[in-house]
Amino acid sequence: MNRLSTISLLVLLSASAMAQTKPESATAQTKPGSTTAQIKPGSITLTGINSIIASVSGKQFLPDTTFAALTEDDKNLLAQEPIANWGLAQESGPYLTYYNLIIGTRSYQLLIVKTPKAEFPTATLLRFTTPKSKPEPIARGVLKPKIEEKPGK
Protein backbone atom coordinates (compact mmCIF):
# COMPACT_ATOMS: atom_id res chain seq x y z
CA MET A 1 0.00 0.00 0.00
CA ASN A 2 2.88 2.35 0.88
CA ARG A 3 4.56 1.69 -2.47
CA LEU A 4 1.33 2.38 -4.32
CA SER A 5 0.96 5.76 -2.61
CA THR A 6 4.62 6.59 -3.32
CA ILE A 7 4.28 5.70 -6.98
CA SER A 8 1.06 7.69 -7.33
CA LEU A 9 2.72 10.72 -5.67
CA LEU A 10 5.65 10.40 -8.06
CA VAL A 11 3.34 10.18 -11.09
CA LEU A 12 1.32 13.21 -9.95
CA LEU A 13 4.45 15.31 -9.39
CA SER A 14 5.87 14.31 -12.77
CA ALA A 15 2.65 15.01 -14.63
CA SER A 16 2.23 18.37 -12.91
CA ALA A 17 5.81 19.35 -13.66
CA MET A 18 5.60 18.29 -17.31
CA ALA A 19 2.39 20.25 -17.80
CA GLN A 20 3.98 23.44 -16.48
CA THR A 21 7.32 23.25 -18.29
CA LYS A 22 7.75 25.03 -21.62
CA PRO A 23 10.18 23.97 -24.34
CA GLU A 24 13.70 25.35 -24.22
CA SER A 25 12.93 27.82 -27.00
CA ALA A 26 10.53 29.62 -24.65
CA THR A 27 11.60 32.93 -23.23
CA ALA A 28 11.25 33.99 -19.61
CA GLN A 29 7.70 35.10 -18.92
CA THR A 30 6.17 36.57 -15.81
CA LYS A 31 2.60 37.74 -15.68
CA PRO A 32 1.98 40.78 -13.49
CA GLY A 33 0.30 39.78 -10.24
CA SER A 34 0.99 36.10 -10.88
CA THR A 35 3.08 33.88 -8.65
CA THR A 36 3.80 31.47 -11.50
CA ALA A 37 6.71 32.03 -13.85
CA GLN A 38 8.25 29.80 -16.48
CA ILE A 39 11.96 30.23 -17.07
CA LYS A 40 14.48 29.02 -19.57
CA PRO A 41 17.42 27.22 -17.91
CA GLY A 42 20.09 29.72 -16.96
CA SER A 43 18.00 32.75 -17.89
CA ILE A 44 17.32 33.82 -14.29
CA THR A 45 19.64 33.34 -11.37
CA LEU A 46 17.73 32.08 -8.36
CA THR A 47 20.57 32.47 -5.91
CA GLY A 48 18.56 31.88 -2.74
CA ILE A 49 16.84 28.78 -4.05
CA ASN A 50 19.99 27.54 -5.80
CA SER A 51 22.13 27.85 -2.69
CA ILE A 52 19.54 26.11 -0.49
CA ILE A 53 19.10 23.16 -2.83
CA ALA A 54 22.82 22.90 -3.61
CA SER A 55 23.73 22.98 0.08
CA VAL A 56 21.19 20.35 1.10
CA SER A 57 21.75 17.98 -1.84
CA GLY A 58 25.49 18.52 -2.27
CA LYS A 59 25.01 18.93 -6.04
CA GLN A 60 24.73 21.81 -8.51
CA PHE A 61 21.10 22.87 -9.03
CA LEU A 62 20.07 24.04 -12.51
CA PRO A 63 16.48 25.33 -12.37
CA ASP A 64 14.16 24.82 -15.31
CA THR A 65 10.87 25.96 -13.77
CA THR A 66 10.02 28.44 -11.04
CA PHE A 67 6.53 28.26 -9.61
CA ALA A 68 6.73 30.87 -6.84
CA ALA A 69 9.43 33.14 -5.51
CA LEU A 70 10.68 32.95 -1.97
CA THR A 71 8.80 35.45 0.16
CA GLU A 72 10.62 37.79 2.52
CA ASP A 73 9.40 35.60 5.38
CA ASP A 74 10.89 32.52 3.64
CA LYS A 75 14.20 34.29 3.09
CA ASN A 76 14.41 35.37 6.74
CA LEU A 77 13.48 31.91 8.07
CA LEU A 78 15.83 30.04 5.75
CA ALA A 79 18.71 32.46 6.34
CA GLN A 80 18.48 31.85 10.09
CA GLU A 81 18.39 28.05 9.74
CA PRO A 82 21.71 26.34 9.11
CA ILE A 83 21.83 23.49 6.61
CA ALA A 84 22.41 21.13 9.55
CA ASN A 85 18.77 21.66 10.61
CA TRP A 86 17.49 19.97 7.45
CA GLY A 87 16.56 16.35 8.11
CA LEU A 88 18.68 13.50 6.84
CA ALA A 89 17.90 12.09 3.43
CA GLN A 90 14.96 9.69 3.58
CA GLU A 91 14.25 7.25 0.79
CA SER A 92 10.73 6.47 -0.28
CA GLY A 93 11.30 3.73 -2.81
CA PRO A 94 14.20 3.32 -5.22
CA TYR A 95 13.56 6.54 -7.14
CA LEU A 96 12.48 9.12 -4.54
CA THR A 97 14.56 10.77 -1.80
CA TYR A 98 13.42 13.69 0.32
CA TYR A 99 14.72 16.10 2.97
CA ASN A 100 12.54 18.03 5.45
CA LEU A 101 12.99 21.30 7.33
CA ILE A 102 10.38 22.28 9.93
CA ILE A 103 10.36 25.80 11.39
CA GLY A 104 7.42 26.35 13.75
CA THR A 105 4.28 25.65 11.72
CA ARG A 106 5.99 26.21 8.37
CA SER A 107 7.96 23.46 6.67
CA TYR A 108 9.94 22.89 3.49
CA GLN A 109 10.57 19.68 1.61
CA LEU A 110 13.18 18.94 -1.04
CA LEU A 111 12.13 16.03 -3.28
CA ILE A 112 14.77 14.37 -5.43
CA VAL A 113 13.52 11.98 -8.11
CA LYS A 114 15.91 9.82 -10.15
CA THR A 115 14.16 7.74 -12.76
CA PRO A 116 16.08 4.88 -14.37
CA LYS A 117 16.05 6.51 -17.82
CA ALA A 118 17.07 10.01 -16.65
CA GLU A 119 20.72 10.99 -16.79
CA PHE A 120 20.44 13.34 -13.79
CA PRO A 121 17.97 13.50 -10.89
CA THR A 122 15.26 16.18 -10.70
CA ALA A 123 14.83 18.26 -7.54
CA THR A 124 11.64 20.04 -6.45
CA LEU A 125 11.49 22.43 -3.49
CA LEU A 126 8.08 22.54 -1.76
CA ARG A 127 6.70 24.86 0.93
CA PHE A 128 3.98 24.01 3.48
CA THR A 129 2.73 27.18 5.22
CA THR A 130 0.70 25.26 7.85
CA PRO A 131 0.72 21.61 8.92
CA LYS A 132 -2.58 21.00 7.08
CA SER A 133 -1.88 23.08 3.95
CA LYS A 134 -1.23 21.66 0.52
CA PRO A 135 2.36 21.83 -0.73
CA GLU A 136 3.30 24.90 -2.75
CA PRO A 137 6.03 24.17 -5.29
CA ILE A 138 8.75 26.82 -5.33
CA ALA A 139 11.20 25.56 -7.95
CA ARG A 140 12.13 22.50 -9.98
CA GLY A 141 15.31 21.67 -11.82
CA VAL A 142 18.09 19.22 -12.53
CA LEU A 143 20.83 18.23 -10.09
CA LYS A 144 24.25 17.78 -11.65
CA PRO A 145 27.49 16.85 -9.94
CA LYS A 146 29.48 19.83 -8.73
CA ILE A 147 32.48 20.57 -10.92
CA GLU A 148 35.49 21.11 -8.73
CA GLU A 149 38.33 23.19 -10.10
CA LYS A 150 41.66 21.45 -9.93
CA PRO A 151 44.44 23.42 -8.23
CA GLY A 152 47.23 24.59 -10.48
CA LYS A 153 45.14 24.87 -13.63
LOMI-417955 format. One line per field, with one value per residue: residue number from 1; residue in three letters; x, y, z of N, C-alpha, C in turn. Coordinates in nm, 2 decimals. Example, Ala and Ser with C-alpha at 12.3 -4.5 7.8 and 13.67 -1.06 7.14 Angstrom:
# LOMI-417955
seq: (1,2);
type: (ala,ser);
n.u: (1.32,1.28);
n.v: (-0.57,-0.22);
n.w: (0.78,0.71);
ca.u: (1.23,1.37);
ca.v: (-0.45,-0.11);
ca.w: (0.78,0.71);
c.u: (1.32,1.29);
c.v: (-0.33,0.00);
c.w: (0.78,0.79);
END
This chain:
# LOMI-417955
seq: (1,2,3,4,5,6,7,8,9,10,11,12,13,14,15,16,17,18,19,20,21,22,23,24,25,26,27,28,29,30,31,32,33,34,35,36,37,38,39,40,41,42,43,44,45,46,47,48,49,50,51,52,53,54,55,56,57,58,59,60,61,62,63,64,65,66,67,68,69,70,71,72,73,74,75,76,77,78,79,80,81,82,83,84,85,86,87,88,89,90,91,92,93,94,95,96,97,98,99,100,101,102,103,104,105,106,107,108,109,110,111,112,113,114,115,116,117,118,119,120,121,122,123,124,125,126,127,128,129,130,131,132,133,134,135,136,137,138,139,140,141,142,143,144,145,146,147,148,149,150,151,152,153);
type: (met,asn,arg,leu,ser,thr,ile,ser,leu,leu,val,leu,leu,ser,ala,ser,ala,met,ala,gln,thr,lys,pro,glu,ser,ala,thr,ala,gln,thr,lys,pro,gly,ser,thr,thr,ala,gln,ile,lys,pro,gly,ser,ile,thr,leu,thr,gly,ile,asn,ser,ile,ile,ala,ser,val,ser,gly,lys,gln,phe,leu,pro,asp,thr,thr,phe,ala,ala,leu,thr,glu,asp,asp,lys,asn,leu,leu,ala,gln,glu,pro,ile,ala,asn,trp,gly,leu,ala,gln,glu,ser,gly,pro,tyr,leu,thr,tyr,tyr,asn,leu,ile,ile,gly,thr,arg,ser,tyr,gln,leu,leu,ile,val,lys,thr,pro,lys,ala,glu,phe,pro,thr,ala,thr,leu,leu,arg,phe,thr,thr,pro,lys,ser,lys,pro,glu,pro,ile,ala,arg,gly,val,leu,lys,pro,lys,ile,glu,glu,lys,pro,gly,lys);
n.u: (0.08,0.20,0.39,0.23,0.11,0.34,0.43,0.21,0.22,0.46,0.40,0.20,0.34,0.53,0.36,0.24,0.46,0.55,0.34,0.36,0.60,0.78,0.90,1.25,1.30,1.14,1.09,1.17,0.90,0.68,0.38,0.21,0.12,0.10,0.20,0.32,0.58,0.75,1.07,1.36,1.63,1.90,1.84,1.75,1.89,1.85,1.95,1.90,1.73,1.88,2.12,2.02,1.92,2.15,2.32,2.18,2.15,2.41,2.48,2.50,2.25,2.03,1.79,1.48,1.22,1.03,0.80,0.70,0.82,1.06,0.93,0.97,0.95,1.01,1.28,1.40,1.35,1.48,1.74,1.82,1.83,2.06,2.21,2.24,2.01,1.83,1.65,1.79,1.86,1.58,1.46,1.21,1.12,1.29,1.34,1.29,1.39,1.39,1.42,1.35,1.26,1.16,1.01,0.87,0.54,0.56,0.69,0.94,1.02,1.24,1.23,1.38,1.40,1.50,1.48,1.50,1.57,1.65,1.93,2.02,1.92,1.60,1.51,1.28,1.16,0.95,0.69,0.52,0.29,0.13,0.06,-0.15,-0.18,-0.17,0.10,0.31,0.47,0.80,1.03,1.18,1.42,1.72,1.96,2.31,2.63,2.87,3.12,3.45,3.72,4.04,4.34,4.61,4.56);
n.v: (-0.12,0.12,0.15,0.19,0.43,0.59,0.57,0.67,0.94,1.02,1.00,1.19,1.43,1.43,1.45,1.69,1.86,1.83,1.94,2.20,2.29,2.46,2.44,2.45,2.66,2.86,3.19,3.38,3.44,3.64,3.70,3.99,4.02,3.76,3.45,3.25,3.16,3.08,2.97,2.98,2.75,2.88,3.14,3.31,3.39,3.22,3.27,3.24,3.01,2.83,2.81,2.70,2.45,2.34,2.33,2.15,1.92,1.87,1.89,2.05,2.28,2.33,2.52,2.47,2.54,2.78,2.82,2.97,3.26,3.30,3.42,3.72,3.65,3.37,3.39,3.51,3.32,3.09,3.19,3.21,2.95,2.69,2.47,2.23,2.19,2.08,1.78,1.44,1.26,1.08,0.79,0.70,0.45,0.32,0.54,0.79,1.04,1.24,1.55,1.72,2.02,2.18,2.46,2.60,2.63,2.62,2.45,2.30,2.10,1.91,1.73,1.47,1.31,1.03,0.88,0.57,0.60,0.86,1.09,1.26,1.34,1.49,1.78,1.91,2.18,2.23,2.41,2.42,2.60,2.58,2.31,2.16,2.25,2.24,2.13,2.39,2.43,2.56,2.57,2.38,2.16,2.04,1.83,1.83,1.69,1.86,2.06,2.05,2.27,2.21,2.24,2.45,2.47);
n.w: (0.00,0.08,-0.12,-0.34,-0.29,-0.29,-0.55,-0.69,-0.59,-0.71,-0.98,-1.00,-0.93,-1.14,-1.37,-1.32,-1.32,-1.58,-1.73,-1.67,-1.77,-2.02,-2.36,-2.44,-2.62,-2.53,-2.39,-2.10,-1.90,-1.71,-1.56,-1.46,-1.13,-1.09,-0.94,-1.07,-1.28,-1.58,-1.67,-1.88,-1.88,-1.70,-1.75,-1.55,-1.25,-0.96,-0.68,-0.40,-0.38,-0.54,-0.38,-0.14,-0.23,-0.34,-0.12,0.05,-0.10,-0.20,-0.46,-0.78,-0.87,-1.13,-1.23,-1.40,-1.40,-1.23,-0.98,-0.77,-0.61,-0.34,-0.05,0.16,0.42,0.40,0.31,0.54,0.74,0.63,0.61,0.87,0.95,0.98,0.74,0.86,1.01,0.84,0.77,0.77,0.46,0.33,0.21,-0.02,-0.16,-0.46,-0.63,-0.52,-0.30,-0.01,0.18,0.48,0.64,0.93,1.06,1.32,1.25,0.98,0.70,0.49,0.20,0.02,-0.27,-0.44,-0.74,-0.91,-1.20,-1.38,-1.65,-1.67,-1.70,-1.51,-1.17,-1.07,-0.89,-0.66,-0.48,-0.21,-0.03,0.28,0.43,0.66,0.89,0.79,0.53,0.17,-0.04,-0.17,-0.47,-0.52,-0.68,-0.95,-1.09,-1.24,-1.10,-1.10,-1.08,-0.88,-1.02,-0.96,-0.94,-1.04,-0.85,-0.96,-1.22);
ca.u: (0.00,0.29,0.46,0.13,0.10,0.46,0.43,0.11,0.27,0.56,0.33,0.13,0.44,0.59,0.26,0.22,0.58,0.56,0.24,0.40,0.73,0.77,1.02,1.37,1.29,1.05,1.16,1.12,0.77,0.62,0.26,0.20,0.03,0.10,0.31,0.38,0.67,0.82,1.20,1.45,1.74,2.01,1.80,1.73,1.96,1.77,2.06,1.86,1.68,2.00,2.21,1.95,1.91,2.28,2.37,2.12,2.18,2.55,2.50,2.47,2.11,2.01,1.65,1.42,1.09,1.00,0.65,0.67,0.94,1.07,0.88,1.06,0.94,1.09,1.42,1.44,1.35,1.58,1.87,1.85,1.84,2.17,2.18,2.24,1.88,1.75,1.66,1.87,1.79,1.50,1.43,1.07,1.13,1.42,1.36,1.25,1.46,1.34,1.47,1.25,1.30,1.04,1.04,0.74,0.43,0.60,0.80,0.99,1.06,1.32,1.21,1.48,1.35,1.59,1.42,1.61,1.60,1.71,2.07,2.04,1.80,1.53,1.48,1.16,1.15,0.81,0.67,0.40,0.27,0.07,0.07,-0.26,-0.19,-0.12,0.24,0.33,0.60,0.87,1.12,1.21,1.53,1.81,2.08,2.42,2.75,2.95,3.25,3.55,3.83,4.17,4.44,4.72,4.51);
ca.v: (0.00,0.24,0.17,0.24,0.58,0.66,0.57,0.77,1.07,1.04,1.02,1.32,1.53,1.43,1.50,1.84,1.93,1.83,2.03,2.34,2.32,2.50,2.40,2.54,2.78,2.96,3.29,3.40,3.51,3.66,3.77,4.08,3.98,3.61,3.39,3.15,3.20,2.98,3.02,2.90,2.72,2.97,3.28,3.38,3.33,3.21,3.25,3.19,2.88,2.75,2.78,2.61,2.32,2.29,2.30,2.04,1.80,1.85,1.89,2.18,2.29,2.40,2.53,2.48,2.60,2.84,2.83,3.09,3.31,3.29,3.54,3.78,3.56,3.25,3.43,3.54,3.19,3.00,3.25,3.18,2.81,2.63,2.35,2.11,2.17,2.00,1.63,1.35,1.21,0.97,0.72,0.65,0.37,0.33,0.65,0.91,1.08,1.37,1.61,1.80,2.13,2.23,2.58,2.63,2.56,2.62,2.35,2.29,1.97,1.89,1.60,1.44,1.20,0.98,0.77,0.49,0.65,1.00,1.10,1.33,1.35,1.62,1.83,2.00,2.24,2.25,2.49,2.40,2.72,2.53,2.16,2.10,2.31,2.17,2.18,2.49,2.42,2.68,2.56,2.25,2.17,1.92,1.82,1.78,1.68,1.98,2.06,2.11,2.32,2.15,2.34,2.46,2.49);
ca.w: (0.00,0.09,-0.25,-0.43,-0.26,-0.33,-0.70,-0.73,-0.57,-0.81,-1.11,-0.99,-0.94,-1.28,-1.46,-1.29,-1.37,-1.73,-1.78,-1.65,-1.83,-2.16,-2.43,-2.42,-2.70,-2.47,-2.32,-1.96,-1.89,-1.58,-1.57,-1.35,-1.02,-1.09,-0.86,-1.15,-1.38,-1.65,-1.71,-1.96,-1.79,-1.70,-1.79,-1.43,-1.14,-0.84,-0.59,-0.27,-0.40,-0.58,-0.27,-0.05,-0.28,-0.36,0.01,0.11,-0.18,-0.23,-0.60,-0.85,-0.90,-1.25,-1.24,-1.53,-1.38,-1.10,-0.96,-0.68,-0.55,-0.20,0.02,0.25,0.54,0.36,0.31,0.67,0.81,0.57,0.63,1.01,0.97,0.91,0.66,0.95,1.06,0.74,0.81,0.68,0.34,0.36,0.08,-0.03,-0.28,-0.52,-0.71,-0.45,-0.18,0.03,0.30,0.55,0.73,0.99,1.14,1.37,1.17,0.84,0.67,0.35,0.16,-0.10,-0.33,-0.54,-0.81,-1.01,-1.28,-1.44,-1.78,-1.67,-1.68,-1.38,-1.09,-1.07,-0.75,-0.65,-0.35,-0.18,0.09,0.35,0.52,0.78,0.89,0.71,0.40,0.05,-0.07,-0.28,-0.53,-0.53,-0.80,-1.00,-1.18,-1.25,-1.01,-1.17,-0.99,-0.87,-1.09,-0.87,-1.01,-0.99,-0.82,-1.05,-1.36);
c.u: (0.09,0.35,0.36,0.11,0.22,0.47,0.33,0.15,0.38,0.50,0.27,0.23,0.50,0.49,0.24,0.34,0.59,0.46,0.28,0.53,0.72,0.90,1.13,1.37,1.21,1.14,1.10,1.00,0.72,0.50,0.25,0.09,0.02,0.22,0.38,0.46,0.74,0.96,1.27,1.57,1.85,1.97,1.78,1.81,1.88,1.87,2.01,1.81,1.80,2.09,2.15,1.96,2.05,2.34,2.31,2.15,2.32,2.58,2.47,2.33,2.09,1.86,1.60,1.28,1.08,0.85,0.62,0.81,0.94,1.02,0.99,1.07,1.02,1.24,1.47,1.45,1.46,1.72,1.91,1.87,1.96,2.13,2.17,2.10,1.78,1.76,1.75,1.79,1.71,1.45,1.28,1.07,1.26,1.44,1.33,1.32,1.41,1.41,1.36,1.32,1.17,1.08,0.90,0.63,0.46,0.70,0.83,1.03,1.13,1.30,1.31,1.43,1.46,1.53,1.53,1.66,1.67,1.86,2.10,1.91,1.73,1.49,1.37,1.16,1.00,0.80,0.53,0.38,0.21,0.08,-0.04,-0.27,-0.13,0.02,0.23,0.47,0.67,0.96,1.15,1.33,1.61,1.93,2.20,2.54,2.82,3.08,3.35,3.67,3.96,4.27,4.56,4.68,4.44);
c.v: (0.13,0.26,0.23,0.39,0.65,0.67,0.67,0.91,1.11,1.07,1.15,1.44,1.54,1.49,1.65,1.92,1.94,1.93,2.17,2.39,2.36,2.45,2.50,2.66,2.89,3.07,3.31,3.48,3.52,3.74,3.86,4.02,3.83,3.56,3.28,3.21,3.08,3.04,2.92,2.87,2.83,3.11,3.36,3.31,3.34,3.18,3.19,3.04,2.79,2.72,2.69,2.47,2.26,2.25,2.17,1.91,1.77,1.85,2.03,2.18,2.38,2.41,2.54,2.54,2.66,2.86,2.95,3.13,3.30,3.43,3.60,3.70,3.43,3.28,3.45,3.41,3.10,3.06,3.22,3.04,2.75,2.51,2.23,2.09,2.09,1.85,1.56,1.30,1.09,0.92,0.67,0.57,0.40,0.46,0.79,0.93,1.21,1.41,1.70,1.91,2.18,2.34,2.63,2.56,2.56,2.51,2.35,2.14,1.97,1.75,1.58,1.31,1.16,0.86,0.70,0.54,0.79,1.00,1.16,1.34,1.49,1.65,1.92,2.05,2.28,2.33,2.45,2.51,2.68,2.37,2.09,2.16,2.21,2.22,2.28,2.47,2.55,2.68,2.41,2.26,2.04,1.94,1.76,1.78,1.82,1.96,2.13,2.15,2.26,2.25,2.33,2.47,2.61);
c.w: (0.00,-0.05,-0.35,-0.41,-0.30,-0.48,-0.75,-0.71,-0.67,-0.94,-1.11,-1.01,-1.08,-1.38,-1.44,-1.34,-1.52,-1.79,-1.77,-1.71,-1.98,-2.23,-2.42,-2.51,-2.64,-2.40,-2.18,-1.97,-1.75,-1.60,-1.45,-1.25,-1.01,-1.01,-0.95,-1.26,-1.45,-1.69,-1.80,-1.87,-1.81,-1.72,-1.67,-1.32,-1.01,-0.72,-0.46,-0.28,-0.45,-0.46,-0.17,-0.10,-0.30,-0.23,0.07,0.03,-0.21,-0.38,-0.66,-0.90,-1.02,-1.27,-1.38,-1.52,-1.24,-1.09,-0.88,-0.63,-0.40,-0.14,0.11,0.38,0.52,0.37,0.45,0.75,0.76,0.60,0.78,1.04,0.90,0.84,0.75,1.01,0.96,0.79,0.72,0.56,0.38,0.22,0.09,-0.16,-0.35,-0.60,-0.65,-0.32,-0.14,0.16,0.35,0.63,0.79,1.08,1.19,1.30,1.02,0.81,0.52,0.32,0.03,-0.15,-0.44,-0.61,-0.92,-1.08,-1.35,-1.57,-1.78,-1.64,-1.54,-1.30,-1.10,-0.93,-0.76,-0.50,-0.32,-0.05,0.15,0.45,0.66,0.78,0.81,0.57,0.29,0.02,-0.19,-0.34,-0.55,-0.66,-0.83,-1.09,-1.17,-1.16,-1.09,-1.07,-1.00,-0.94,-1.01,-0.96,-0.95,-0.97,-0.92,-1.19,-1.38);
END
